[in-house]
Amino acid sequence: MTTFETVKELVKKHFGDRGFLEFHGLSKYYKEMGKDIEDRGLIGDVREVASSTVSHNDNFVTMYTNPRRYVITLTVTSICNCYLNEYHTGDSNMDAT
């Protein structure tokens, strides 16, 4: 399994159900994914996917309608970037890659 496929599987596990995302909000799933990343030691993989310039045809995850009724396209890359910029603290052993 490639790095992208590994991260895509992780992202789809947490962000694949639009109904749950819209009911509970994205933050809940970013936090859950963060625990999964830490447990599985995948921060290096997430960083690699976030910084990749390679276009992946299967990057799409789902659409999401936020509370202001804006529809957002969630992709593997955008979720990784948001996680790294907004949720990853970098102060744990998750950086040991």
CORSUL-V28955 format. One record per residue. PSI is psi in degrees with one decimal (NA if undefined). Layout:
psi
PSI
PSI
This chain:
psi
133.1
166.4
-45.5
-44.3
-38.8
-46.8
-39.0
-43.8
-44.0
-47.8
-45.0
-33.5
-40.1
-27.0
11.7
-13.4
102.0
-39.7
-45.6
-40.9
-46.7
-29.0
-45.8
-18.9
156.7
-34.9
-42.1
-42.1
-30.3
-41.8
-42.7
-42.1
-38.1
-41.0
-41.4
-42.2
-45.9
-46.8
-36.4
-1.7
44.7
12.2
-36.4
-40.1
-41.8
-43.0
-42.3
-45.1
-41.1
-34.9
-1.9
139.9
2.2
131.4
128.9
127.3
-26.1
32.8
-25.4
135.6
-60.7
173.6
156.5
131.0
117.4
172.8
-23.2
5.8
19.2
134.2
126.4
137.3
122.0
127.4
165.2
-46.5
-45.4
-36.8
-42.6
-45.5
-45.0
-42.5
-48.6
-38.4
-30.9
-24.6
-27.6
121.1
-26.8
7.4
11.9
-174.8
6.2
-20.6
-5.8
77.6
NA
